[in-house]
Amino acid sequence: MIFKINNQVFIDNKIVMKIKELRQRKEITQGQLGKILGVSAQTILNWENGLYSPNINQLIAIADYFNVSLDYLVGRKTSKAYFVNEVTNELHKIDFEDLIEYIRKCIIENNK
């Protein structure tokens, strides 16, 4: 849906919310995402504020970068690959020995 406030056009869609959510989860700035996608930080800001929408080629690049489907970006369904990627990213933040110790404790707890 597109609407106007004070002669400013706004795009009300799930894409703009998803882009910001994905960018923040990846902990990158608008400028960093812009460099990755070959656009300016201002363009990313405009997308996230709903002033403009990425074109289909940009949507494909966004989906590829964040490892999600186009369906996920437009809010049609949740991408399993996205969740697998998120879990993997979180596991990389944990010290391997701490992870092994946690798993051992869980196994012991479950065997009681």
N, C-alpha and C positions, 0 to 999 in steps of 0.2 A: 504494500500500500504506500502511496506517495501523498504527502500533505504539505500545506504551506502555512507558515506563521511569519507574519511581517515580511512578506515577499521572499522568505527563505524557504527553499524546498527541502523537505526531510523525507528520508526513506525509512519506513517502518518495516523492518524485516528481521528475520532471525539471523541472517548472514552477518550483519554488522555486530550483533551481540556475540556470535560465535568467534569472529575474528579477534575481538578484544579478549574474550575468555581464553582462547587458545594461546594468544600472545602472552598474557599474564601468567598462565600456567607454565609456560616455557621459560618465564622470567627473562624476556627480552624486551627491549624498548621499541617504540614505534620506529625510531631511526634504524635500529638493527633489522627489524622485519622489512622495512623499506629497502635497505641495501640487498637483502636476500632476494626480494621480489623485483628489484630493479625499478622501484618507485621512491618518491620522497617520503620523509617522515610526515609531511603535511598531508600527503595522499592517504596514508594510514590513518591519521587523525580524522580526516574527512570521512573515511569509511566508517570508523568507529563512532563518529558522531551522527552518522546517517545522512550526511550531506550528499554523498556519492556512493555508488556501489561498484565493486570490482567487476570488470568484464569477464567473460567466460574463460579466457586464457589466464587471467589473474586468479580466478577461482580455482582453476586446475593447479596452478602453482602453489596456492595456499594449501589446498588439500594435500598435495604431494609433500610439501614441507612439514606439515603437522601430522602426516600419516593418517588422514581421515578421508572419508568418502565425500563426494559432492552432496550426496543425500544428507549426510551429517551436517554439512555446512548450511544447508537450506532448511534444516530442522525436520527432515522426513523420517529419519531413524538414527539411532545411536550406532556408531561404528565400533564393532568389536576390536578392530585393529587399534583404534584410538585408546581404548581401555587397556589393552595389552601393552601398548607403548607407554602409557602412564605408569603402569605397575613396574615396567622395566626401568623407566627413568627414576622412580622412587627407590628401587632396589640398588641402583648404582650409587645412591647417596649414602647407603648403609655400609659400614665396615663389614667385610666378608666374615670375619671371625665372630662379630656380634650377631650376625644373621644366623650363623651355624649354631651358636649358643642359644639363641631364641628358639630355633627349630627343635633343638634337643630338649629344652624345657617344655615345649608344647607336646612333644611325643611322650615325655615322662608323665605330664599332667593327664594326657588322654589315656594312658595305660593304668592309671590308678583305679 
